[in-house]
């Protein structure tokens, strides 16, 4: 998936999206397509938050994600790629699952 330069995912970022993908495949038995889509959303969210907050993304920083942060993320997704309502709903579902995994584990 395309990410604007300001949202590039770097190796220095968290490994949480990959751990989340492994959890979905192994523990939740999600399809490969779902795992790829949800991992991509987690990557986009981490990249967005790193640019938005200007700090590395870790479990502790994910614990402070607010509704305003999520609205800003979805607004950026709608603006950058013009995603529709169904895609935005799926994106929000993936974000909720990722945050629950990252903060709750």
C-alpha positions in Angstrom: 0.0 0.0 0.0 1.2 3.5 -0.8 2.2 5.7 2.2 3.0 9.4 1.8 6.6 10.2 2.5 5.7 11.7 5.9 4.1 8.3 6.9 6.9 5.9 5.7 7.2 2.9 7.9 10.8 2.5 9.0 12.8 -0.4 10.5 13.2 1.7 13.7 9.5 1.5 14.3 7.7 -1.0 16.4 7.5 -4.6 15.5 3.9 -4.7 16.9 2.2 -4.9 13.5 4.1 -8.2 12.7 3.3 -9.6 16.1 -0.4 -8.7 15.6 -0.4 -10.4 12.2 1.1 -13.6 13.7 -1.5 -13.5 16.5 -4.3 -13.2 13.9 -3.1 -16.1 11.8 -2.1 -18.4 14.7 -4.5 -17.6 17.5 -7.5 -16.2 15.7 -7.2 -18.4 12.6 -7.9 -15.5 10.3 -7.5 -15.9 6.5 -4.3 -14.8 4.9 -6.1 -12.0 3.1 -7.5 -10.7 6.4 -4.1 -11.0 8.1 -2.4 -9.0 5.3 -5.1 -6.3 5.4 -5.1 -5.9 9.2 -1.3 -5.9 9.3 -1.2 -3.2 6.6 -3.6 -1.1 8.7 -1.5 -1.5 11.8 1.6 -0.4 9.8 -0.3 2.7 8.5 -1.5 3.6 12.0 1.9 3.3 13.5 3.4 5.4 10.7 0.7 8.0 11.0 1.0 8.2 14.8 4.8 8.5 14.6 4.4 11.4 12.2 1.5 12.9 14.2 3.2 12.7 17.6 6.8 13.0 16.5 7.9 10.1 18.7 8.6 6.4 18.3 5.6 4.1 18.6 5.6 1.5 21.4 2.9 -0.2 23.5 3.0 2.6 26.0 2.4 5.3 23.4 -0.4 3.2 21.8 -2.2 3.2 25.2 -2.7 6.9 24.9 -4.4 6.9 21.4 -7.5 9.1 21.7 -10.7 9.3 19.7 -9.3 12.5 18.2 -6.2 10.6 17.0 -8.3 8.0 15.4 -10.4 10.6 13.6 -7.3 12.3 12.4 -6.0 8.9 11.1 -9.2 8.1 9.2 -9.4 11.7 7.8 -5.8 11.2 6.5 -6.8 7.9 5.0 -9.9 9.5 3.3 -7.8 12.4 2.1 -4.7 10.5 0.9 -6.4 7.5 -0.8 -10.1 8.6 -0.8 -11.2 5.4 0.9 -15.0 5.0 1.1 -17.3 4.2 4.0 -16.9 0.4 3.9 -13.1 0.7 3.8 -13.1 3.2 6.6 -15.3 0.8 8.7 -12.9 -2.1 8.0 -9.9 0.1 8.8 -11.5 1.2 12.1 -12.2 -2.5 13.0 -8.6 -3.4 12.3 -7.3 -0.4 14.3 -9.5 -1.4 17.3 -8.3 -5.0 17.2 -4.6 -3.9 16.9 -4.9 -1.4 19.8 -6.6 -4.0 22.0 -3.8 -6.5 21.1 -0.9 -4.0 21.6 -2.2 -2.5 24.8 -3.8 -5.6 26.4 -1.0 -8.0 26.0 
